[in-house]
Amino acid sequence: MLTPFHLAIHVRDLDEARRFYGEVLGCAEGRSAPSWVDFSFFGHQLSLHLGQPFENAPTGKVGDKMVPMPHFGVVLKLDAWQALAERLRLAGVAFVLPPSVRFQGEPGEQWTMFFRDPSGNPIEIKGFPTEEGIFAH
């Protein structure tokens, strides 16, 4: 069983972040103060603090795609990934890399999507049909 991680990042506006992480992504809000708010990011602790978000650029080459670096995200079971992809489409989220499959038919076959939160923080959500596929090579 995996243990939850903790990640703290900057956002420009807590109300905007609350709408995105809470309403769009469906993450449960936890503790908060005037300058930060915690969310259960798919079972992990994500702390959003007021400040300047980290710089990122499309410098990560994966296959024939360039993805934003650095980025963070989570791995979901494929059915949960598909449901989230549809939820994001319906919410009108602009994708950096739209929901798609990578490494099809190979070890580590995965579904992925990249998007940004309202502060520009890049997020990747991966979907795998089995946990064994996560580290397959």
matplotlib code that plots the C-alpha trace (Angstrom):
import matplotlib.pyplot as plt

x = [0.0, 1.4, 1.6, 0.3, 2.8, 2.7, 3.4, 3.2, 3.0, 2.2, -1.0, -1.9, -5.5, -6.9, -10.6, -9.7, -7.7, -10.5, -12.9, -10.5, -9.2, -12.5, -15.2, -13.4, -11.1, -13.4, -10.7, -11.9, -10.8, -9.0, -7.5, -6.9, -5.6, -5.8, -2.6, -3.0, -5.5, -5.0, -6.7, -6.9, -5.4, -6.7, -5.6, -2.5, -1.9, -1.6, -1.0, -1.7, 0.0, -0.3, 2.8, 4.5, 4.0, 7.2, 8.5, 8.0, 8.7, 7.9, 11.4, 10.4, 10.6, 8.3, 8.1, 7.4, 5.8, 7.3, 5.7, 6.0, 8.8, 8.6, 5.1, 3.3, 0.4, -1.1, -1.6, -5.2, -6.8, -7.9, -11.6, -11.1, -8.8, -11.4, -14.1, -11.7, -10.9, -14.6, -15.1, -12.3, -13.7, -17.1, -15.6, -13.9, -10.4, -7.7, -5.4, -1.6, -1.7, -5.2, -6.2, -4.4, -2.6, 1.2, 3.3, 0.3, 1.0, 4.3, 5.2, 4.1, 1.2, -0.5, -3.1, -2.1, -3.3, -1.6, -3.4, -2.7, -4.4, -5.5, -2.1, -0.3, 1.0, 1.3, -0.4, -0.2, -2.7, -1.8, -4.1, -3.1, -5.3, -3.1, -0.7, 2.0, 2.1, 3.2, 6.8, 6.8, 9.8]
y = [0.0, 3.4, 6.2, 9.7, 12.4, 16.0, 18.8, 22.5, 24.9, 28.6, 29.9, 33.5, 33.4, 31.1, 31.6, 30.7, 27.7, 26.5, 26.6, 24.7, 22.1, 21.7, 22.1, 21.2, 18.4, 17.3, 17.4, 17.7, 20.8, 20.4, 22.9, 26.5, 29.8, 33.3, 32.5, 28.8, 25.9, 22.1, 19.7, 15.9, 15.6, 12.1, 11.0, 13.0, 16.3, 19.3, 22.6, 25.7, 28.8, 32.4, 33.3, 33.2, 29.8, 28.0, 28.7, 25.9, 25.4, 22.7, 21.1, 17.5, 15.3, 12.2, 10.4, 13.1, 15.5, 18.3, 18.6, 21.3, 20.8, 20.7, 19.3, 17.2, 14.9, 11.6, 8.1, 6.8, 3.5, 3.7, 4.0, 6.9, 8.5, 8.3, 9.7, 12.6, 13.3, 13.6, 15.8, 18.1, 18.2, 19.1, 21.9, 23.4, 22.9, 23.7, 20.8, 21.2, 17.6, 16.2, 12.9, 10.2, 6.9, 6.5, 3.5, 1.6, -2.2, -1.8, -2.4, 0.7, 1.5, 4.5, 7.2, 10.7, 14.3, 17.6, 20.8, 23.8, 25.1, 28.8, 29.9, 28.1, 25.1, 22.2, 18.9, 15.5, 12.8, 9.3, 6.3, 2.6, -0.5, -2.3, -1.2, -3.5, -1.3, 1.7, 0.5, -1.9, -1.9]
z = [0.0, -1.0, 1.6, 0.8, -0.3, 0.8, -1.8, -1.1, -4.1, -4.7, -6.2, -7.0, -5.7, -3.0, -4.1, -7.7, -6.5, -4.2, -7.2, -9.4, -7.0, -5.2, -7.8, -11.1, -9.8, -7.0, -4.3, -0.7, 1.1, 4.4, 6.9, 5.8, 7.0, 5.3, 3.3, 2.5, 2.0, 2.1, -0.3, -0.5, -4.0, -4.7, -1.2, -1.0, 0.9, -1.4, 0.3, -1.8, -0.5, -1.7, -3.7, -7.1, -8.8, -9.8, -13.3, -15.9, -19.5, -22.1, -21.8, -21.0, -24.1, -23.8, -27.1, -29.7, -27.2, -25.2, -21.7, -19.0, -16.5, -13.6, -13.1, -10.6, -10.7, -9.7, -11.0, -11.1, -12.0, -15.6, -14.9, -12.5, -15.0, -17.7, -15.5, -14.5, -18.2, -19.0, -16.0, -17.1, -20.7, -19.5, -17.3, -20.4, -19.0, -21.7, -22.1, -22.6, -23.8, -24.3, -22.9, -24.9, -24.6, -24.7, -25.3, -26.6, -26.7, -24.8, -21.2, -19.2, -21.5, -20.0, -20.5, -19.7, -19.8, -19.0, -18.0, -15.8, -12.7, -12.8, -11.5, -14.3, -12.3, -14.7, -13.7, -15.3, -14.5, -15.6, -15.8, -15.7, -16.0, -13.4, -10.7, -12.2, -15.3, -13.4, -13.1, -16.1, -18.4]

ax = plt.figure().add_subplot(projection="3d")
ax.plot(x, y, z, "-o")
ax.set_aspect("equal")
plt.show()
